[in-house]
């Protein structure tokens, strides 16, 4: 079966979209090929790298990418999922093809204040929320797909 390509987009491609990409590629690799990009690519958030490493996922070598560069190259995605706030999601480019758009709002780890441990704890909360959302979405999408195949 051909995998659906999924693009996760946030502002800097430094935290939320990177975590979502890693989780989808880990949780549902037989069905999806996940990618991530940002509207204004920055640098990978070291707290996010640390929080993901705690659960055995190494994203330390990932590079941030531009959503607009992917768009200009004509890359096609079955799904474009924004994982930033509503205002930023509205700035996401419309990708060509039969793309389904979804929005999931998660807090931005780059905005967290406090000590290293306080910030890390909040990043863990966002990480775990993204993982739960990916699990639920995979279960939902895969169940819908199986129902469609059974109906034919």
MITOR-30223 format. One record per residue: y, z, x of N, C-alpha, C in turn. Coordinates in nm, 3 decimals, decimal comma. Example, Ala and Ser with C-alpha at 12.3 -4.5 7.8 and 13.67 -1.06 7.14 Angstrom:
% MITOR-30223
[[-0,569 0,780 1,319] [-0,450 0,780 1,230] [-0,330 0,780 1,320]],
[[-0,225 0,708 1,285] [-0,106 0,714 1,367] [0,003 0,787 1,290]],
//
This chain:
% MITOR-30223
[[-0,118 0,000 0,084] [0,000 0,000 0,000] [0,125 0,000 0,088]],
[[0,222 -0,081 0,053] [0,348 -0,087 0,126] [0,429 0,039 0,099]],
[[0,483 0,096 0,205] [0,561 0,218 0,192] [0,700 0,187 0,138]],
[[0,751 0,277 0,054] [0,890 0,270 0,010] [0,978 0,325 0,121]],
[[1,084 0,251 0,154] [1,179 0,298 0,255] [1,285 0,383 0,187]],
[[1,310 0,500 0,243] [1,405 0,596 0,187] [1,511 0,625 0,292]],
[[1,637 0,622 0,250] [1,748 0,656 0,338] [1,817 0,781 0,285]],
[[1,824 0,885 0,370] [1,899 1,006 0,337] [2,035 0,996 0,403]],
[[2,141 1,020 0,326] [2,276 1,006 0,377] [2,354 1,136 0,356]],
[[2,425 1,180 0,461] [2,523 1,287 0,448] [2,643 1,249 0,534]],
[[2,735 1,340 0,552] [2,859 1,305 0,623] [2,833 1,269 0,770]],
[[2,776 1,362 0,847] [2,766 1,342 0,992] [2,626 1,306 1,041]],
[[2,525 1,306 0,953] [2,386 1,281 0,993] [2,345 1,381 1,101]],
[[2,398 1,503 1,091] [2,372 1,603 1,194] [2,286 1,718 1,144]],
[[2,261 1,727 1,012] [2,191 1,843 0,960] [2,104 1,808 0,839]],
[[2,165 1,802 0,720] [2,090 1,788 0,596] [2,007 1,660 0,590]],
[[2,065 1,548 0,624] [1,992 1,421 0,617] [1,881 1,416 0,722]],
[[1,905 1,476 0,839] [1,803 1,482 0,944] [1,683 1,566 0,898]],
[[1,712 1,680 0,834] [1,603 1,766 0,785] [1,525 1,695 0,675]],
[[1,596 1,629 0,583] [1,528 1,559 0,473] [1,438 1,448 0,527]],
[[1,488 1,371 0,623] [1,408 1,264 0,684] [1,281 1,321 0,746]],
[[1,296 1,427 0,823] [1,180 1,487 0,891] [1,079 1,539 0,789]],
[[1,126 1,606 0,685] [1,034 1,660 0,585] [0,961 1,549 0,509]],
[[1,032 1,445 0,467] [0,965 1,339 0,392] [0,861 1,269 0,479]],
[[0,895 1,244 0,604] [0,798 1,180 0,694] [0,678 1,269 0,721]],
[[0,695 1,400 0,712] [0,584 1,493 0,733] [0,502 1,511 0,604]],
[[0,569 1,522 0,490] [0,503 1,558 0,364] [0,435 1,440 0,297]],
[[0,496 1,324 0,304] [0,445 1,210 0,227] [0,444 1,081 0,310]],
[[0,387 1,084 0,431] [0,396 0,967 0,520] [0,318 0,845 0,471]],
[[0,219 0,867 0,386] [0,141 0,753 0,337] [0,218 0,673 0,231]],
[[0,320 0,732 0,170] [0,392 0,667 0,061] [0,533 0,624 0,100]],
[[0,596 0,701 0,191] [0,736 0,676 0,224] [0,759 0,663 0,374]],
[[0,860 0,585 0,408] [0,912 0,574 0,545] [1,057 0,620 0,537]],
[[1,084 0,738 0,589] [1,217 0,797 0,574] [1,305 0,768 0,695]],
[[1,434 0,751 0,665] [1,538 0,731 0,765] [1,658 0,815 0,724]],
[[1,752 0,834 0,813] [1,874 0,906 0,777] [1,992 0,844 0,849]],
[[2,110 0,867 0,791] [2,234 0,814 0,849] [2,351 0,895 0,793]],
[[2,467 0,876 0,856] [2,586 0,948 0,812] [2,701 0,854 0,785]],
[[2,797 0,904 0,707] [2,918 0,827 0,680] [3,009 0,828 0,802]],
[[3,011 0,940 0,874] [3,087 0,955 0,998] [2,995 1,024 1,099]],
[[2,902 0,950 1,162] [2,802 1,013 1,247] [2,864 1,104 1,353]],
[[2,802 1,221 1,367] [2,849 1,318 1,466] [2,740 1,345 1,567]],
[[2,723 1,472 1,601] [2,617 1,512 1,693] [2,523 1,606 1,619]],
[[2,398 1,605 1,660] [2,297 1,688 1,597] [2,335 1,836 1,605]],
[[2,324 1,906 1,495] [2,361 2,047 1,488] [2,251 2,131 1,557]],
[[2,286 2,205 1,664] [2,185 2,281 1,737] [2,116 2,389 1,652]],
[[2,186 2,444 1,553] [2,123 2,543 1,464] [2,014 2,479 1,379]],
[[2,037 2,355 1,338] [1,938 2,281 1,259] [1,816 2,250 1,346]],
[[1,841 2,208 1,469] [1,731 2,181 1,563] [1,648 2,308 1,579]],
[[1,714 2,423 1,597] [1,645 2,551 1,615] [1,565 2,589 1,490]],
[[1,626 2,575 1,372] [1,559 2,612 1,247] [1,437 2,523 1,221]],
[[1,448 2,396 1,252] [1,334 2,306 1,233] [1,224 2,336 1,334]],
[[1,263 2,366 1,457] [1,166 2,399 1,561] [1,084 2,523 1,524]],
[[1,148 2,617 1,455] [1,079 2,739 1,412] [0,957 2,709 1,324]],
[[0,962 2,597 1,253] [0,851 2,562 1,164] [0,769 2,446 1,220]],
[[0,787 2,419 1,348] [0,703 2,321 1,416] [0,746 2,177 1,405]],
[[0,871 2,152 1,369] [0,921 2,015 1,360] [1,031 1,997 1,464]],
[[1,007 1,908 1,560] [1,101 1,884 1,669] [1,189 1,764 1,636]],
[[1,317 1,791 1,611] [1,411 1,681 1,587] [1,513 1,672 1,701]],
[[1,488 1,741 1,810] [1,585 1,752 1,919] [1,620 1,618 1,983]],
[[1,533 1,520 1,973] [1,560 1,389 2,036] [1,616 1,287 1,938]],
[[1,639 1,329 1,815] [1,692 1,237 1,714] [1,838 1,204 1,746]],
[[1,876 1,083 1,716] [2,015 1,039 1,732] [2,078 1,023 1,594]],
[[2,206 1,051 1,584] [2,275 1,027 1,457] [2,303 0,878 1,444]],
[[2,304 0,831 1,319] [2,324 0,688 1,292] [2,429 0,670 1,182]],
[[2,488 0,555 1,177] [2,590 0,522 1,079] [2,528 0,451 0,959]],
[[2,556 0,503 0,839] [2,509 0,437 0,717] [2,570 0,298 0,706]],
[[2,695 0,283 0,750] [2,761 0,153 0,740] [2,700 0,051 0,835]],
[[2,653 0,096 0,952] [2,584 0,004 1,043] [2,455 -0,047 0,980]],
[[2,379 0,043 0,916] [2,256 0,000 0,849] [2,289 -0,099 0,738]],
[[2,395 -0,070 0,665] [2,439 -0,158 0,555] [2,476 -0,296 0,610]],
[[2,555 -0,298 0,717] [2,599 -0,426 0,776] [2,483 -0,507 0,830]],
[[2,378 -0,439 0,878] [2,259 -0,510 0,928] [2,173 -0,562 0,813]],
[[2,206 -0,525 0,691] [2,130 -0,573 0,576] [1,998 -0,501 0,556]],
[[1,986 -0,381 0,609] [1,861 -0,306 0,592] [1,840 -0,275 0,444]],
[[1,717 -0,286 0,400] [1,683 -0,263 0,260] [1,609 -0,131 0,245]],
[[1,644 -0,058 0,140] [1,580 0,070 0,109] [1,546 0,074 -0,038]],
[[1,431 0,131 -0,070] [1,392 0,150 -0,210] [1,473 0,263 -0,272]],
[[1,506 0,361 -0,191] [1,580 0,479 -0,236] [1,691 0,510 -0,137]],
[[1,809 0,544 -0,188] [1,916 0,601 -0,106] [1,948 0,736 -0,170]],
[[1,926 0,842 -0,093] [1,944 0,977 -0,144] [2,055 1,045 -0,065]],
[[2,164 1,077 -0,133] [2,273 1,149 -0,069] [2,244 1,299 -0,077]],
[[2,269 1,369 0,032] [2,238 1,512 0,038] [2,363 1,593 0,074]],
[[2,480 1,539 0,042] [2,606 1,606 0,071] [2,673 1,644 -0,062]],
[[2,799 1,683 -0,056] [2,868 1,721 -0,178] [2,903 1,596 -0,260]],
[[2,944 1,618 -0,384] [2,970 1,507 -0,478] [3,076 1,409 -0,425]],
[[3,186 1,462 -0,371] [3,295 1,376 -0,325] [3,247 1,283 -0,213]],
[[3,172 1,338 -0,120] [3,121 1,257 -0,009] [3,018 1,156 -0,057]],
[[2,938 1,194 -0,155] [2,835 1,103 -0,208] [2,898 0,978 -0,267]],
[[3,016 0,991 -0,323] [3,084 0,876 -0,383] [3,126 0,774 -0,278]],
[[3,137 0,815 -0,152] [3,178 0,725 -0,044] [3,061 0,645 0,013]],
[[2,940 0,676 -0,028] [2,822 0,611 0,026] [2,822 0,463 -0,011]],
[[2,793 0,375 0,083] [2,792 0,232 0,051] [2,679 0,197 -0,046]],
[[2,700 0,092 -0,121] [2,596 0,040 -0,210] [2,509 -0,053 -0,126]],
[[2,381 -0,020 -0,112] [2,291 -0,102 -0,033] [2,236 -0,215 -0,118]],
[[2,216 -0,332 -0,058] [2,165 -0,447 -0,133] [2,019 -0,426 -0,176]],
[[1,977 -0,504 -0,271] [1,837 -0,498 -0,314] [1,819 -0,402 -0,431]],
[[1,695 -0,374 -0,459] [1,660 -0,289 -0,572] [1,655 -0,143 -0,526]],
[[1,771 -0,087 -0,501] [1,781 0,049 -0,450] [1,805 0,147 -0,563]],
[[1,725 0,253 -0,565] [1,748 0,362 -0,659] [1,833 0,465 -0,586]],
[[1,937 0,512 -0,652] [2,026 0,612 -0,591] [2,003 0,748 -0,656]],
[[1,994 0,848 -0,570] [1,973 0,986 -0,614] [2,071 1,073 -0,536]],
[[2,118 1,182 -0,599] [2,205 1,275 -0,527] [2,149 1,416 -0,536]],
[[2,134 1,479 -0,420] [2,097 1,620 -0,411] [2,207 1,690 -0,332]],
[[2,265 1,792 -0,389] [2,374 1,863 -0,322] [2,321 1,985 -0,247]],
[[2,343 1,987 -0,115] [2,306 2,100 -0,031] [2,428 2,146 0,046]],
[[2,435 2,275 0,076] [2,545 2,328 0,156] [2,544 2,265 0,295]],
[[2,663 2,251 0,352] [2,679 2,190 0,484] [2,669 2,296 0,594]],
[[2,562 2,293 0,674] [2,548 2,392 0,781] [2,664 2,395 0,881]],
[[2,736 2,286 0,897] [2,847 2,286 0,992] [2,963 2,373 0,942]],
[[2,962 2,410 0,815] [3,069 2,493 0,759] [3,035 2,643 0,760]],
[[2,918 2,679 0,809] [2,876 2,820 0,806] [2,950 2,902 0,912]],
[[2,992 3,022 0,874] [3,061 3,115 0,964] [2,969 3,232 0,998]],
[[3,014 3,314 1,092] [2,940 3,435 1,127] [2,877 3,424 1,264]],
[[2,795 3,525 1,294] [2,725 3,527 1,422] [2,619 3,417 1,423]],
[[2,564 3,396 1,541] [2,456 3,296 1,555] [2,345 3,325 1,455]],
[[2,302 3,451 1,447] [2,191 3,488 1,358] [2,229 3,472 1,211]],
[[2,352 3,503 1,176] [2,396 3,486 1,036] [2,397 3,337 0,998]],
[[2,449 3,256 1,088] [2,451 3,112 1,062] [2,309 3,056 1,055]],
[[2,223 3,099 1,147] [2,085 3,051 1,149] [2,013 3,088 1,020]],
[[2,036 3,206 0,970] [1,973 3,248 0,844] [2,015 3,156 0,729]],
[[2,141 3,120 0,724] [2,189 3,029 0,618] [2,131 2,888 0,636]],
[[2,117 2,843 0,762] [2,054 2,713 0,788] [1,909 2,715 0,742]],
[[1,840 2,826 0,767] [1,702 2,839 0,719] [1,694 2,826 0,567]],
[[1,789 2,885 0,497] [1,791 2,877 0,351] [1,807 2,731 0,305]],
[[1,900 2,658 0,369] [1,920 2,517 0,336] [1,794 2,437 0,370]],
[[1,737 2,463 0,488] [1,614 2,396 0,531] [1,503 2,414 0,427]],
[[1,484 2,537 0,383] [1,377 2,566 0,288] [1,405 2,503 0,151]],
[[1,533 2,498 0,113] [1,570 2,434 -0,013] [1,545 2,283 -0,007]],
[[1,578 2,223 0,106] [1,553 2,079 0,123] [1,402 2,052 0,118]],
[[1,324 2,134 0,186] [1,178 2,117 0,185] [1,123 2,126 0,042]],
[[1,166 2,228 -0,034] [1,120 2,242 -0,174] [1,158 2,119 -0,256]],
[[1,279 2,071 -0,238] [1,326 1,955 -0,314] [1,243 1,831 -0,280]],
[[1,215 1,811 -0,151] [1,132 1,697 -0,108] [0,992 1,707 -0,169]],
[[0,932 1,826 -0,165] [0,799 1,845 -0,223] [0,798 1,810 -0,372]],
[[0,895 1,863 -0,446] [0,903 1,836 -0,590] [0,924 1,687 -0,616]],
[[1,013 1,625 -0,539] [1,043 1,483 -0,559] [0,920 1,397 -0,529]],
[[0,851 1,428 -0,419] [0,730 1,352 -0,384] [0,626 1,364 -0,495]],
[[0,605 1,485 -0,543] [0,508 1,505 -0,651] [0,548 1,427 -0,776]],
[[0,676 1,429 -0,808] [0,725 1,359 -0,928] [0,712 1,207 -0,913]],
[[0,761 1,154 -0,802] [0,758 1,009 -0,780] [0,615 0,958 -0,771]],
[[0,530 1,030 -0,699] [0,391 0,987 -0,685] [0,318 0,995 -0,818]],
[[0,345 1,096 -0,899] [0,283 1,108 -1,031] [0,327 0,993 -1,121]],
[[0,457 0,960 -1,118] [0,507 0,847 -1,197] [0,440 0,716 -1,155]],
[[0,425 0,698 -1,024] [0,362 0,576 -0,972] [0,217 0,566 -1,016]],
[[0,144 0,677 -1,012] [0,005 0,677 -1,055] [-0,007 0,647 -1,204]],
[[0,085 0,698 -1,284] [0,085 0,671 -1,428] [0,110 0,524 -1,455]],
[[0,202 0,464 -1,379] [0,231 0,322 -1,397] [0,110 0,238 -1,361]],
[[0,043 0,271 -1,251] [-0,076 0,196 -1,210] [-0,188 0,211 -1,312]],
[[-0,204 0,329 -1,368] [-0,309 0,353 -1,468] [-0,281 0,275 -1,597]],
[[-0,154 0,254 -1,628] [-0,116 0,183 -1,751] [-0,143 0,034 -1,740]],
[[-0,150 -0,018 -1,620] [-0,174 -0,162 -1,602] [-0,319 -0,186 -1,598]],
//
